[in-house]
């Protein structure tokens, strides 16, 4: 059984915490290497057919999530593109990036909110605590993505991460 996500919404900031039963270096790699991300990024029923990671300050992670689950109705076949630009890296402790909705060419969506994401990886007894702090330009932007089901999606994504880490140790 995986630990639950602890979440806190304050104004324009969403903070998530979860402990994964894996060494910090491995959890850090799972967030920074395409070979790992393809196995767990995205909610259940979604795959990552495109995932390129240039993991360095100023580098870009560009990916496509695609719904492969016919039981998800109107979402089946849908693609959701994302683009992250790394601004700070302190391996294996911290990653800061700006996350955007984008298209297949990496053009940033002007109609969807961008997020400044800070990920911290903290060694704890029995594993690694990941703390994710997502800051939006305004509270309405955070509400917009929460209303889209982001918290459920992140919970499923992190469940998949826990399963991936367990399967490779």
Phi, psi and omega in degrees: 000131179273154178291149178285160173279134172262125182234150180215128177250123177226112178054257183247020183235134174246123178246131179235143177223143175200145176260130176250138182276072180199155178296149183305315182301321181290317179297318178301313179300323181298330179273350190236357182238129182305322180301328175276311186305323181299339182272342188220345185289132177105161180290168179301141179088359180245141177247172178239083182289338178231128179203106176239132183235122171247086190277089176199160176301128185088349179282167186234139168251118181238131185210162175232128171259134180231132179283120181252000187260110181299335180288352180269016171057238185298340180283339183304128180087348181293144174246142175230116182263143177225156179216128177240140177242119183284131179244340178208136178222123172231085183291138353260037190255327190205143173224134173236131178210159172258127185254130182233151162281141182216185172250183184299334180270359180088008176287130184285135178288125179278345185265351181247146184289143172272158182226133169267116184252131173242122177249128176240139183241112187241125177291129175228167179300124177085006178164214185225127173271127173257127174245123179246122177243116181249120181249130180252160181297326180209159182300326180298326179293318177297316178301320180302312182286327175296320178295336178282355179095021184301319183296318177297319179297317179294320179300313178295320180298313180289330172300315180296323176299313178302318179293319179298312181300318179297322185287340184253001180264000000 
